[in-house]
């Protein structure tokens, strides 16, 4: 039988759904809607640098105090 309102065996809405799914899968693999990316705070960055050995304990403590004072002043 021949159906007049079908596009190669599927209704138009199904073609739209498949095309949107393909765009979502291939064009947006890293920005999935509803997924929140946590941004590193300055203290997190400082802790990572200290753990990697880029800065010493004295410099870590000094910068940590500066970050905490700045955070208190902004609150």
C-alpha positions in Angstrom: 0.0 0.0 0.0 1.1 3.5 -0.7 0.7 6.2 2.0 0.7 9.8 1.0 1.8 11.5 4.2 4.8 9.4 5.0 8.4 10.2 4.2 10.2 6.9 3.4 8.1 5.0 5.9 8.3 7.5 8.8 6.1 10.5 9.5 7.8 13.9 9.4 7.9 14.2 13.2 10.1 11.0 13.4 12.6 12.4 10.9 12.7 15.6 13.0 13.3 13.5 16.2 16.1 11.5 14.6 17.9 14.5 13.2 17.7 16.3 16.5 19.1 13.2 18.3 22.0 13.0 15.8 22.8 16.7 16.3 22.7 16.3 20.0 25.0 13.3 20.0 27.6 14.5 17.5 27.5 18.3 17.7 27.2 18.7 21.5 29.1 15.9 23.1 30.7 18.1 25.8 27.9 20.5 26.6 25.0 18.2 27.6 22.0 20.3 28.8 21.4 20.1 32.5 25.0 19.1 33.3 26.8 21.6 35.4 30.5 22.1 35.2 32.1 23.0 38.5 34.5 25.8 38.2 37.6 25.8 40.4 37.7 28.4 43.1 41.0 30.2 43.7 41.5 28.1 46.8 41.1 24.9 44.8 43.7 26.1 42.3 46.1 27.0 45.1 45.7 23.5 46.6 46.3 21.9 43.3 49.5 23.9 42.8 50.7 23.0 46.3 50.0 19.3 45.7 51.9 19.4 42.4 54.9 20.9 44.2 54.8 24.2 42.2 54.8 26.2 45.4 56.2 25.6 48.9 54.4 25.5 52.2 55.3 29.1 53.2 54.0 30.5 50.0 50.9 28.3 50.2 50.0 29.7 53.7 50.6 33.3 52.6 48.4 33.0 49.5 45.8 31.1 51.5 45.5 34.0 54.0 45.2 36.5 51.2 42.4 34.5 49.5 40.5 34.0 52.8 40.8 37.7 53.7 39.5 38.6 50.2 36.6 36.2 50.6 35.7 37.6 54.0 35.8 41.2 52.6 33.5 40.3 49.7 30.9 38.6 52.0 
